[in-house]
């Protein structure tokens, strides 16, 4: 055995028990990766992907598992692309809102040009791959949803009207249609109803957020309903949309498109949604427009609305496979 300074080595020259450092990603690299992921609005994307995946799973027919997974990935890419372009366009108002000031673009960690390029390229790739993996109907619906979110909601409506969420909510309602079309190449009654449910779920969900984030929107001069019409009118609109949402959510069961598993879940979840909306309606306000209850009912409704949509769509899938 040969000896070298520092200890014995084997015939191959290796030091017994020597530890070789494993590749380490620098913390700054992880931070940059995290910023690019944040640019895609992952929390919003998760909800979009889930509703699209349910549309795909309950569609009649069969799609190759690899192509099905690719279609879901395209929905995620399209949602992320729309989020990135939204952050590029809204960088000025995001910078003055406490809730969004730390986002990658307004904070300067990602340039506006890079965010725009990232979003545009991702959008084109998502539509192209959907066309190749599924069919022209699914690709067209995906392109329409991205365009609607970017051009109709972000650029046209958001800064001009308090109805921005009502009309713009159509963009987030497309995924069940896209998932269904990826399998069938058509638009069916069930995904159309699921689309309508998401559409009417969106206003109470986002208006609940706007109630406790109203000062942010006021500073940014965004005409959200509480800023323009006041808190009382917003609470009333939340309740009206919620009251309409409950019977609408029961339609898939009433029309025989789903079974009792979904029907029972829709009824229980709908009653819970209506109860939270009623609490918001009755939330006392003082003369300055600041909630005496510190916006607790609005925050509770906002949180519940997220669980509501996840559980309702889970019930659709469970009902189809086990009902």
C-alpha positions in Angstrom: 0.0 0.0 0.0 1.3 3.5 -0.9 1.3 6.3 1.5 0.7 10.0 0.8 0.6 13.0 2.9 -2.6 12.9 4.9 -3.0 9.1 5.2 -3.0 5.8 3.4 -4.5 5.2 0.0 -5.6 2.1 -1.7 -4.1 0.7 -4.8 -6.6 2.6 -6.8 -5.5 5.8 -5.2 -8.7 6.4 -3.1 -8.5 7.4 0.5 -10.5 5.0 2.6 -13.7 6.6 4.0 -13.2 9.7 1.9 -16.3 11.8 1.6 -16.9 13.6 -1.7 -19.1 16.7 -1.6 -22.5 16.3 -3.3 -23.6 19.0 -5.7 -25.2 21.9 -3.7 -27.6 24.4 -5.2 -26.8 27.8 -3.9 -29.6 29.4 -1.8 -29.8 32.3 -4.3 -30.5 29.8 -7.1 -33.4 28.3 -5.0 -34.7 31.8 -4.4 -34.7 32.5 -8.1 -36.5 29.3 -8.9 -39.0 30.1 -6.3 -39.6 33.5 -7.9 -40.3 32.0 -11.3 -42.7 29.6 -9.7 -44.4 32.5 -7.9 -44.8 34.2 -11.3 -47.1 31.4 -12.3 -49.5 32.0 -9.4 -49.3 28.4 -8.2 -52.2 28.6 -5.7 -54.6 29.8 -8.4 -53.0 27.2 -10.8 -53.7 24.4 -8.4 -57.5 25.1 -8.4 -57.5 25.5 -12.2 -55.6 22.2 -12.7 -57.9 20.3 -10.3 -61.1 21.4 -11.9 -59.7 20.7 -15.4 -58.5 17.2 -14.2 -62.0 16.4 -12.9 -63.5 17.4 -16.3 -61.0 15.0 -17.9 -61.6 12.1 -15.5 -65.4 12.1 -15.7 -65.5 12.5 -19.5 -66.9 9.5 -21.4 -64.3 7.6 -23.5 -60.7 6.9 -23.1 -57.5 8.9 -23.4 -54.0 7.4 -23.3 -52.6 8.0 -19.7 -49.6 9.8 -21.1 -51.7 12.1 -23.3 -54.1 12.6 -20.4 -51.2 13.7 -18.1 -49.9 15.9 -20.9 -53.3 17.6 -21.3 -53.4 18.3 -17.6 -49.9 19.7 -17.8 -51.0 22.0 -20.7 -53.9 23.3 -18.5 -51.3 24.1 -15.8 -49.0 25.8 -18.3 -51.8 27.9 -19.7 -52.9 29.0 -16.2 -49.4 29.8 -15.2 -48.8 31.7 -18.5 -51.9 33.8 -17.9 -50.7 34.5 -14.3 -47.2 35.6 -15.5 -48.6 38.0 -18.1 -51.0 39.3 -15.4 -48.1 40.0 -13.1 -46.3 41.8 -15.9 -49.3 44.1 -16.7 -50.2 44.7 -13.1 -46.7 45.4 -11.8 -47.6 49.1 -11.1 -50.6 48.4 -9.0 -49.0 45.4 -7.3 -46.2 47.6 -6.1 -48.6 49.8 -4.0 -50.7 46.9 -2.6 -49.4 45.4 0.6 -50.7 42.0 -0.4 -48.7 42.0 -3.7 -45.8 44.3 -3.2 -43.4 41.4 -2.6 -44.2 39.7 -5.9 -41.2 39.1 -8.1 -41.9 41.8 -10.7 -42.8 44.8 -8.6 -40.0 43.9 -6.2 -37.5 43.9 -9.1 -36.3 40.3 -8.7 -37.6 39.5 -12.2 -37.7 42.1 -14.9 -41.0 43.0 -16.5 -39.7 42.0 -20.0 -38.6 38.6 -18.8 -42.0 38.0 -17.1 -43.8 38.9 -20.3 -41.6 36.8 -22.5 -42.0 33.8 -20.1 -45.7 34.1 -20.1 -46.1 34.5 -23.8 -43.8 31.5 -24.6 -45.5 29.3 -22.0 -48.9 30.2 -23.4 -48.0 29.3 -27.0 -46.4 26.1 -25.9 -49.4 25.1 -23.8 -51.8 25.5 -26.7 -49.5 23.8 -29.3 -48.8 20.8 -27.1 -52.6 20.5 -26.2 -53.3 20.5 -30.0 -50.8 17.7 -30.5 -51.7 15.7 -27.4 -55.5 16.0 -27.5 -57.5 17.8 -30.2 -58.3 21.2 -31.7 -61.4 21.8 -29.5 -59.4 21.4 -26.3 -56.6 23.6 -27.7 -59.0 26.3 -28.8 -60.7 26.3 -25.4 -57.3 26.6 -23.7 -56.3 29.5 -26.0 -59.6 31.2 -25.3 -59.3 30.9 -21.6 -55.8 32.4 -21.6 -56.8 35.2 -24.0 -59.9 35.9 -21.9 -57.9 36.2 -18.7 -55.2 38.4 -20.2 -57.1 40.7 -22.6 -60.7 40.8 -21.2 -60.0 40.6 -17.5 -56.5 41.9 -16.9 -56.2 44.6 -19.6 -59.8 45.6 -20.2 -62.0 45.1 -17.2 -59.9 45.0 -14.0 -59.1 48.8 -13.9 -62.4 50.0 -15.4 -65.4 48.4 -13.8 -66.4 46.8 -10.4 -67.9 44.0 -12.5 -64.4 42.9 -13.4 -64.7 39.7 -11.3 -68.1 38.8 -12.6 -67.2 38.9 -16.3 -63.6 38.0 -15.9 -64.6 35.0 -13.9 -65.3 33.2 -17.1 -61.6 32.7 -17.6 -61.3 30.5 -14.5 -64.4 28.6 -15.4 -63.0 27.0 -18.6 -60.9 24.2 -17.2 -63.7 21.6 -16.8 -64.7 22.2 -20.4 -61.0 21.9 -21.5 -60.5 18.6 -19.6 -63.7 17.1 -21.0 -62.9 18.2 -24.6 -59.4 16.7 -24.3 -61.0 13.3 -24.1 -64.2 13.7 -26.2 -63.4 16.6 -28.6 -66.8 18.0 -27.7 -68.6 20.2 -25.2 -71.0 18.3 -22.9 -73.8 19.2 -20.5 -72.0 18.2 -17.4 -68.8 20.2 -18.0 -71.0 23.2 -19.1 -72.8 23.1 -15.7 -69.5 22.7 -13.9 -68.2 25.7 -15.8 -71.3 27.7 -14.7 -70.7 26.7 -11.1 -67.2 28.0 -11.2 -68.4 31.2 -12.9 -71.0 32.0 -10.2 -68.6 30.8 -7.4 -66.0 33.4 -8.5 -67.8 36.7 -7.5 -68.5 35.8 -3.8 -65.1 34.2 -3.5 -63.2 37.3 -4.7 -65.6 39.9 -3.2 -65.0 38.2 0.1 -61.3 38.8 -0.4 -61.9 42.3 -1.5 -63.8 43.1 1.7 -60.7 42.5 3.9 -58.2 43.8 1.3 -60.2 46.9 0.3 -57.6 49.3 1.5 -55.1 47.7 -0.9 -57.5 48.1 -3.8 -58.3 51.7 -2.8 -54.6 52.6 -2.7 -54.1 51.0 -6.1 -57.2 52.7 -7.5 -58.7 49.4 -8.6 -62.5 49.7 -8.8 -63.3 46.6 -6.8 -66.9 46.5 -5.6 -66.3 47.5 -1.9 -64.3 50.6 -3.1 -66.8 51.8 -5.6 -70.2 50.6 -4.2 -69.4 50.3 -0.5 -69.3 47.4 2.0 -73.1 47.0 2.4 -73.7 46.6 -1.4 -70.8 44.2 -1.6 -72.1 42.0 1.2 -75.5 42.0 -0.4 -74.1 40.9 -3.8 -72.1 38.2 -2.1 -75.2 36.8 -0.6 -77.3 37.0 -3.8 -74.6 35.2 -5.8 -74.3 32.6 -3.1 -78.0 32.0 -2.9 -78.0 31.4 -6.7 -75.0 29.2 -6.5 -76.6 26.6 -4.2 -79.5 25.5 -6.5 -77.2 25.8 -9.5 -74.8 23.3 -7.9 -77.6 20.8 -7.5 -78.6 20.9 -11.2 -76.1 18.2 -12.3 -77.8 15.8 -9.8 -81.3 17.0 -10.6 -80.7 16.4 -14.3 -79.4 12.9 -13.7 -75.8 13.8 -14.8 -74.4 12.8 -11.4 -75.6 10.5 -8.7 -76.5 10.7 -5.0 -72.9 11.1 -3.8 -72.6 14.4 -5.6 -76.1 15.4 -4.8 -75.6 15.0 -1.0 -72.2 16.7 -1.1 -73.6 19.6 -3.2 -76.5 20.1 -0.7 -74.3 20.1 2.4 -71.5 22.2 0.9 -74.1 24.6 -0.5 -75.8 25.1 2.9 -72.4 25.8 4.4 -71.6 28.3 1.7 -75.0 30.0 2.2 -74.4 30.1 6.0 -71.1 31.8 5.6 -72.6 34.3 3.1 -75.3 35.1 5.5 -72.7 35.8 8.2 -71.0 38.2 5.8 -74.4 39.9 5.1 -75.0 40.4 8.8 -71.5 41.6 9.6 -71.8 44.9 11.4 -70.0 47.9 10.0 -69.2 51.3 11.6 -69.5 54.7 9.9 -65.9 54.7 8.5 -66.4 51.4 6.6 -64.1 49.4 8.9 -65.6 46.1 10.0 -66.3 46.0 13.7 -65.7 42.2 13.6 -62.4 42.7 11.9 -63.6 41.1 8.7 -63.8 37.7 10.3 -66.9 36.6 8.4 -65.4 37.7 5.1 -62.2 35.8 5.8 -64.1 32.7 6.8 -66.1 32.8 3.6 -63.0 33.2 1.5 -61.3 30.2 3.1 -64.5 28.1 3.0 -65.1 28.9 -0.7 -61.7 27.3 -1.6 -62.6 24.1 0.3 -66.1 24.3 -1.2 -64.9 24.1 -4.8 -62.3 21.4 -4.1 -64.7 19.2 -2.3 -67.6 19.8 -4.8 -65.4 18.7 -7.7 -64.0 15.8 -5.7 -67.6 14.7 -5.2 -68.1 14.8 -9.0 -65.2 12.4 -9.6 -66.1 10.1 -6.6 -69.7 9.9 -7.8 -68.7 9.0 -11.3 -66.3 6.2 -10.3 -68.1 4.8 -7.3 -71.7 6.0 -7.6 
